[in-house]
Amino acid sequence: MKKIIFIWFLFLGNMGVVLCQPLSYTQLTNGLTAPQFDTGRSDFCLDDINMDGHIDILTVGDHGSPNLGTTQQGICVWFGDGHGNFENFMNGGFGYGSIVVGDVNGDGLKDVGYGIHHNYSSTDFGDQILEVALGDGTGQNWTPWDDGLATNGETWGMSGVDFGDVDNDGYLDLVSISFGAGAGLHVYLNQRDGTWEHSFGFLNGNVDNLVEFADFNNDGYLDFAAAHEFGTVYFGDGTGDFVNNDFGLPALGTYASFHGIATGDVNNDGADDLSLVLIDGSVKVFVWTDFGGEWLDFSGNLPAGGNYSFTALKDMNSDGFTDLVAMRKQAVDIFLGDGTGNWTLGASVILPESGSPKAFRVGGDFDNNGRPDMVMLLQTGSWVSYQNQMLCYKESSATESLWIQPHFPRGGENFYLGTANFIKWASAVPGEESSLVDIEYSAFGPDGPCWLVAQDIPNNGKHQWTIPNYPSEQVCLRLIVKSESFGTDTATSNAFNILGEPNSVLNKKLPKQTLLFPNPGSDCIYLNDAANIKSIRFFDDKGIELNPIHNPSGVVNVSQLPRGVYFLRFIFNDGTIRNEKWMKLSK
């Protein structure tokens, strides 16, 4: 690479590059016409699987995979070249479901997780309905790393999957939702040796095949949203257990789930928010408030109705505010957000045919112009002759200058040290030049000093990292992009937080035990051996100790505690600590 000349880049507005060009989209087809799809649901993942700096498209196909009237099979990758051209490669004898990318074993190479309905493989690679496979850096070869997955009653098939560090141990865990009704919803913890341990889940219930990790209450513990009949949002406690709380969301109909769920921070407060499609086809956005513990409607002036099926929350014009992208039968509509709940229709991508949306993903920049692109599956035709069509669109605004902009974290987020997470950014590189990125962090604000996170990594918009062992409320990132001609950098203008160990009690990995109340709605715990117990120490889900509670009669009233998960430590009269337990208060 040539000598780099660094220039300062001016940022305007709220942490965003104010771009004057309106959104404009061009369909990409070169290399994407094969293999042909069949019918039914599917999913895509947009990621740089071979780490060459160009976004690739991954899928495990639709009903036609593997080789069921089509040539689809296994893990199907379209490798991008950064210029809107693709080359296809497939490996495996299975399919029909969803796929996600992340480094699960910490070797620096990207791996995949997938939920499938057609687990038809005769080998370990593809013989389970839920699997994780290690990559070798090429995006072509895979080694199963899946013992213990799909072992809790899942038999019909799994679909939507996502990676996230549920227990903050530095390794990615897995959540998956059923392929249609039957197999339910499940979280598996990564045991770091190719085995997985079930930590949460249940069977049955109708679904819309989508699930995403997020942190809605910004407590440093991952939550998730699921398109499931039994509940949509599940709050995590940092141990692998989750509690549903949909208070404030619209009521679900009988045997129904919300459609098109997606997550992202729409009001720039550091906490993730939620978009979804109601039964009537209208799109809604909701934000969580800890005050009152409920979801608030943030939809503002979004249109009522619309026959939508999918949503995404992304910063489509790189102005520092998250936008809402919604797919319907005839078009994809992009509603630009301003962070306050006002939405403006910024573009509509008219599809070549009207049909039933079967998959939709936004994110990843195929041509490095700094704006996210999208891929979708549209089922066209009529019954007996249905045919899924893959459609791929890039935002085609001209790239006039070199710049880079942080998308996550952007400020206000909370992370526990040692947690596996992702840094995400947007970058524009003019002249189709190659580019690399350096990432640094400071625990003392944007002026530093800074420490190196990664150097000379591909400019692909995403880097997995482990949160540094340096608790601070003034953490900022500095991103540096280097092309063949120039270099420029920027720092997050708002700090995020690295938290220390949460009082250690939630990380003890004790067996979870729910204390069952004798009668539904009871506010009391009845203790055995009460005369020998001096006090009970309660800790909330953030590891913060509450006032000691004890009643010598053996009855402990917990009516003042909100519902949630608590850790109990029993202090006996002789000073010993015994019988530590978990309590789930579900009143």
N, C-alpha and C positions, 0 to 999 in steps of 0.2 A: 504494500500500500504506500502511496506517496506521502510525503511530509504533510502533516495536518496543520492548518492555520485555524486557530480558534477565534470565533467571533461571539459577541454577546447577542443573545436573542431577546427581543422585547416582548414581554407578555402583557396583555391587556385584559381587563375584565376580571372575573373570578377564576383565577388560576387557569385560564384558557387562552388559546390562540384565537383571536377574533378573525375569522376568515370571511371574506366578502363573497366568495363564490357560492351560489346556491347549490343545493344537492342535485346531482345528476348521475344517472346510473346507466351502465352498458352491460348487456348480457354477454357472458363468456361461454364459448362452446368448444374451443379448440382442445381436443383430448378428453372431452367430457361426454361424448355420445355413446361410449361403451364402458362397462357393460350396460345393457338395457335393464330397466327395472320392471317389476311385475305389478302387484297391487298391495294394498295394506299399509299399515303404519311402518315407519322407519325413523332414523335419526342420523344426524351428522355431527362431527366434531371438527372444528377448524383449528389447526395447530401445526407447528413446524416439527413434524415427527422425526425428520432426519437431520434437523439442526443445521440446515444450510442457509438459513435466513429468509426462506420463502414459505409462505403459508400453504399447507396441504389440506386436503379434504379427506376425512376418514368416515367410514360407515361399516356396519355389518349387514346392510342390505334390508330388503323388504321380503314379502312372502316368497319371492322367487329364489331366495338364497337358502341352501347351497344347490345350485344347478337344477332348480326346479322350473324347467321351461325357460330359464335364462342362463347366462354365463356368470352370474354373481356367485361368489363363494368367499367364506371366511372374512378376514379383515381386509377390506378393500380400501386402497389408498390411491388418491390422485395427487401425484407430486407436482407442486407448482414451481414455476421457474421465475416468478417475480414479474413477469410480463403478460400474465393472463393466459399462459399456456400450461397444459397439464399432461402428465403421463401416468397411466394406470398400472397398478400391480396388486395382485390378490394372493392370499395365502390362508388355507384352512378349509375344512369341510363342514361348516356350520353357518348360522346366520339368523336374520330376522329379529332385529331389536335395536339396541342403543350402545354407544361407545363413548369412553372418556379417556383423556390422556393425562399422565402425570408420572413422576419418578417415585415408585413405591418402595424401592430398596436402597435408595441413597447412593447409587453408583454414578449419577450424573447423566444417565441415559433415560430416554422417555419410554414409559411403559403404557399399557392400556388395560382398562377394565371394560367389561361388556356384559350386558344381560341379553339373553336370546331365547327364542321359542323353539328353534330348530337346532337342538344339540345333537346332531346326527353323526358327529365325528367318531371314527373307530379308534382314535388315539386320545391321550390325555388333553391334547390341544383341541378343545371344542366339544367335550363330552358332558359338560355341566351347563345348566341354564344360567349360571352366574360364575364368571371367571375373571382372573387377572393374569396377564401374561407379560413377561419381561421382554423389553426390546434390546437390540444390540446396536442401536444408533443408526441403522439403515432404514427403518420403517418397513422392512420386508421379512424379518425373521423373528420368531417369538418362542419363548420358553414358558410353559405353564408354571404359575406360582399361586395356586388356587386351593390348596387343601383347607377344608373346613367351610368353604363357601357353599351356599344353597343346601344347607344341612338341617334346616329348621322348618321343614314341612313344605318348602317350595317345590312344587312338582309340575305345574302347568307351563310356566315360562316367566322369565324376568325381562324387563325392558329398561326404562330410564335408569341411568347410573350417574354417580358423581363421586369425585375424590375430595377429601378434606381431612384435616388433622383433628379428629373429634376429641381425643384425649390429650392433646397438646404435648405429645412425646417426641415430635420431630419426624413422624412417619405418617404418610397419607392413609386414611381409612376409607371405607366404601359404604355408600348408601345405594339401595336399589329398590325400585317399585315394580310391581307385578306387570306382566304382559296381559292386559285384560284382567277380569275378575279372577280371584282364586289364590294367588300366591302372596298377596298382601304387600308389606313394606318392611324392609330389614336394613339394619346397620351392622357391619362387621368391622372389628378392630384388627388392624395390621399387627401381627405378632413378630414381624421383622425377619422371619425365617421361612417365609413361603406358606405359613399357616395363618388362618384367620379365625377370630373368636366372635361369635354372635353376641351383641350387647343390647340390642333393642329390636323389637319388631312384632308383627302379628300377621295372621293369614286373613284371606277373604276381603271382600269389598270391591266395588267398582272403581276404575281408575281411568286417567287420561295419559298414562305412560310417562309422565314427566316428574322429575325430582331434582332439586338443586340445594346444595349447601349454601348457607349465608349466616351472618351474625346480625339478627334483627334488633336485639336489645343491647348490642355493643358492650357485652360483658367479657369478651375475650374467649367465649366458648361457642363453638359452632352450633347453629340451629339448622333446620332445613325446611323447605316448602315442598309439598307433595300434592299432586293432583289426585287425591284419594277421597273416597266417599266417607271414610271415618274421621277425616280431619285434614286440614290443609297445612297448618304451621305447627312445627314441633320445636320446642326450645330445649337446648342441650344444657347439661350440668357439668360438662368437662370430664365425665367418667365414661360416657357411652350410653347414658340413659337420657330419655327425652320425655317431655310433657306437652301434650297438645293444648294450644290456646288460640281459638279462632274468634274470641270475643270482639265484636265490632265488624267482622266480615259478614257479607250477606248470607242468608240462610241457604243451605244446599237443599235441592229437591230430593225426593225419595230415590234411592239407588243412583245417585248422581254425584259427580265431582266437578270442581271447577276445571276449565280447560285453559291451555296455553299459559301456565304459570311461568313467571320469570322473576329474577331478583336483581337488585342494583340500588345504589344510593341516589334517590331523586332530589333530596333537599340538602345535600352536602353537609350532613351532620355527623358523618362517620359511621352511621348504622345503615344496614341494608334495608331496602323496602321491597314491596311486592306488587307485581302486576298480574292480572288474570283476565279471563274471559267468562262472563256470566252465561247462564243458561240461554238468555235471549240473544246472545251474540255480541253484546256490547263489551267494551274494554274498560277496566277500572284499575286505579293505582291506589295503594294503601300504605300508610306509614305507621309504625308502631310507636306508642307512647308509653313509657314506664309509669308516668303519672296516670293512674286509673287502670293501667295494665290492659290496654285495648288497642285495636286497630282503628285509625282514623282515615276517612275517605280523602284522598289527595287528587281525585280525578279532575277537579276543577271544571273546565269547559270542554272536556272530551265529549265527543258525540254519543248520543244514546243510540243503541242498536248498532248495526253495521255488519252483522253476519261474520264476525271474526272467529278465528280458530286458534291462532298462536300470537304470543307477544314476546318482545325482548326489550331489555332496558340497557341501552348503550349510548355513549356520547357520539352521535352520528356526525356532527359538524365540528367536533373538537373545540367547543367554546367553553368547556369546563362544567357544563350542565348535562345531566343524563336525560336522554330522550326516550320516547316510547315508540317502538316499532311494532306494528300489528299487521298480521297476514289474514286476508280474507280470500274468497273464491276467485275474485277478479283482479286483485291488486294487493300490493304491500304499501301501507300508509305509514309515514314517519311524522310523528308529532313532536316538535321541538319543545323541550322543557326550559323553564327559567329558574328552577329551584324553589318556586313559591306555589306551585300548583296550577300555573297557567300553561296552556299547551297551544302551539300554533302548527297547523299542517304545513310542514316544510317540503314534502315531496310525496308523490304517489307513483309507484312503479307499477304500470299496467302490465299484467301478465299476458302472454300470447294466447292463452286459452283460459276459459273459466272452468274450474274444477274444484275438487275437494282437497284441501291442504292435508298432507300426511306427514310432513316433517319441515322444520324451520329452524335455522341457526344463523345468528348474526355475530360478527366478531372476527378478528383477523383481517389483515390488510393485504390483499393479493398483489398490489402494485406499489406499495410504499408511498402513497400520497397522503397518508395521515388520517384516513377516514375508513371506518369499518365497512366490510363488505358482507354479503349474505348468500346462503345457499338454501334451497327448499325442494320439496317434493310435492308435486301437484297431480292428483289422480283425475284423469280425464276420461271421456268416453261414457258409455252406459253399461248397465249390468250385463254380464257375460263377456263384455269386451273392454272392461276397465283397463287403463294403462297408466302407471305412474310415470311422470316426466320430471327429470332432474333439471332445475333451473338455477343458474349461478349468476350473480350480478356484482359488479364492482362499481364503487363510486368513482366517477371519472373526472373530477375536477383537476385542473392543471396544478402541478407542483412548482411553485415559484421560488421557494427558498428552503434551506435545510433547517429543520426544527425537531424538537422532541418535547413531549408533554406527558407528565405522570397521570395515569388514570386510576391506579390503585396501588398503595394507599394514597389518598389525596389530602388527608388531614382529619383528625378527630377520632380515628379508629383506635381500638384497644386490642393489643395482642399480648399473650403471655410469652415470656422468653422461652426459647427452645422449640417453638411451634413451627411446623412446616406450613408455608403459605406461598403466595404468588405475588410478584411485582408485575404490574401491567402498565403499558404505556402506548402512546401513539407517536409516530414519527413520519415526517415527510422527507424524502430524499430526491432532489431534482436530478434530471439528466440520466436516469436509470443507472446511477453509479452504485457500486457495492458499498456497504456501510457496516460498522460494528458499534457496539454500545458498551460503555463502562457504567457501573452503578456503585455509588458510595452512599454511606449513611453517616449522619451526625446525631449524637445524643444531646447536643447543646444548641439546637436551632440551626437555621439555614446558613449561618456564617461559619459553622464548623467549630473545631477541627473535624475532618471526615476520615472514615475508615473504608477500605475497599470491600465491597460485596462481591462483585464480579468484574472481570476485565476482558475486553475484546470478545464479547459474546455476540451471537447473531442478533441483528436488529429485527426481531420477529414479534415484538410486542408483549413478551411474557417470559418471566424467569422465576423458577421455583427457588426459594431460599428458606433458611432456618432463622427465625427471629433471634437476633443477637442477645447474648447474656449481659445486657446492660440496661437495667430498668431506668426509664426516664420518661418525662412528660413533654420533652422537647425534641422528639426524634423527627428528623427530616431526611428525605432522600435527595441525592443529586444525581441526575441522569446526564450522561455525555454521549452524544452521537458523533461518529467520525466517518465522513465519506472520503472518497479519494482526493477531494479538493479542499474540504473545509471541515471544521468541527464546531460544535456549539453545545451548550449545556443549559440546564435549568434545574431548579430545586423546588420541592413542594413548598408552597407559600404558607401552608398551615401544618402545624406539627401533629403527629400522632403519638400514641403512648405505648411503651413497652412496660408490661406489668411484671412484678416478681412472682414468686411462688405464692399461690392463694392460700396462705396459712397452713399449707401442706396437707390439710385434712382431706381435701377432695382428691389428692393424688396418692392416697394410701392404697388404692386398688383393693379395698376390702370387699368381700362379697356383699352385694346389695341385698338388703332385707327390708321388705315393706312391713311396717307395723300395722296390722289390720285392726280397725276399730270394731268393737263388739256389735254396734248397731250402725246402720247407714246414717250419715249425718252427725255422728257423735263427735263432740269436741274434746274427748278425753282419751288419754292413754292409761291403761291399767297395768301397773308394774307388779312383777313378782319380786320377792325379797326386798320390798320397799324400805323396811326398817334399817337395812344395812347400806342404803344408798344415801350419801351425803348430798349430792347435787347432780343435776344433769346439765351438761353444757351443750347448747344448740349452736350450730353453724349454718348459715344460709348458703345458697348455691354459689356465692362468691367467696366462700371461705371466711366470712366475717362472723365473729362470735356474737351471739345474742346474750341477753342476761341469763344467768343460771336459773333454772326452773326446777323446783321440787316441791312435792307435797307429801309429808310423812304418811298420809293416809294411803298412799299408793296410787292416787289418782292425779294425773297431770293434765291440767286444762290448757289446750292449745288453741282456744277460740280466737285469740288475738293474732295468730299467725296467718298470713295469706297462704293460699294453696301453693304447693311447690315441693321441691325435694330438699330435705334437711339431713344433716349429719349429727348424730347424737353420741356424746361421750359420757359414760357413766362414771362418776367419782364416788368410790365407796368410802365408808367411814374410816377404814384403815389407810386411806390415802392412795390406794391403788386405782388404776384405770382399767376397767374390764368391760366386756360386752359392748364394744362400739358397734353402732348400727346405723343403717340408713332408714329414713322415714319419708314416705311419699304422702303428703297431705293433699287430698283431692276433693275437699269439701267445696 
